Amino acid sequence: MSRLLFLFAIAAVIYLLFKSARKNLPPQAVKPAEDMVRCAHCGVHLPAGESVSAGDLHFCCAAHRDAQG
C-alpha cells in the first residue's frame, strides 16, 4: 500500500513540474489577421497577400489572371 502511495506522490510531483514549466513558456506569436479576397476567375477565397492583383481584381494565381484577359 505504501508503495502505491509513493508512486502516486511521484506522479503528482512530475505532473506539477510539467504544468508549471508550461506556464513559464513565452506565448506563441500570433499572425495578424489579413483581409480575405475572392478570385475573380474561380471564386476561391485567399489572403490578400497571397493573391495576384490586376487593377482592382484579385486572382488566386497568374494563370487565372491571364485567362481573365
C-alpha positions in Angstrom: 0.0 0.0 0.0 2.8 2.4 0.8 4.4 1.7 -2.5 1.2 2.7 -4.3 1.1 6.0 -2.3 4.7 6.6 -3.1 4.2 6.1 -6.8 1.1 8.4 -6.7 3.1 11.1 -5.0 5.9 10.8 -7.6 3.4 11.1 -10.4 1.8 14.1 -8.8 5.1 15.9 -8.4 6.0 15.2 -12.1 2.6 16.4 -13.2 3.0 19.7 -11.2 6.5 20.2 -12.6 5.3 19.8 -16.2 2.3 22.1 -15.5 4.5 24.8 -14.1 7.0 24.5 -16.9 4.3 25.1 -19.5 3.2 28.3 -17.7 6.7 29.7 -18.0 7.0 29.3 -21.8 6.7 32.5 -23.8 3.4 32.9 -25.7 3.5 31.9 -29.3 3.5 34.8 -31.8 0.1 35.2 -33.4 -0.1 36.2 -37.0 -2.0 39.4 -37.6 -5.4 39.0 -39.3 -5.3 39.6 -43.1 -8.1 40.6 -45.4 -9.5 37.8 -47.5 -10.2 38.4 -51.2 -12.1 36.4 -53.8 -10.5 35.2 -57.0 -12.3 36.9 -59.9 -12.0 33.8 -62.1 -12.8 30.8 -59.9 -14.2 32.3 -56.7 -11.8 30.8 -54.2 -11.1 33.0 -51.1 -7.5 33.6 -50.1 -5.4 36.1 -48.1 -4.8 39.3 -49.9 -1.1 38.9 -49.5 -1.1 35.7 -51.4 -3.3 36.9 -54.3 -2.2 38.1 -57.7 -3.7 41.6 -58.4 -4.6 43.2 -61.7 -6.1 46.6 -61.1 -9.0 46.2 -58.7 -9.3 42.5 -59.3 -7.7 39.7 -57.3 -6.8 36.2 -58.6 -5.5 33.1 -56.9 -2.8 32.5 -59.5 -1.2 34.1 -62.5 -2.9 31.6 -64.8 -6.3 32.9 -63.7 -5.2 36.5 -64.1 -4.0 35.8 -67.7 -7.2 33.8 -68.5 -9.4 36.7 -67.5 -7.7 38.9 -70.0 
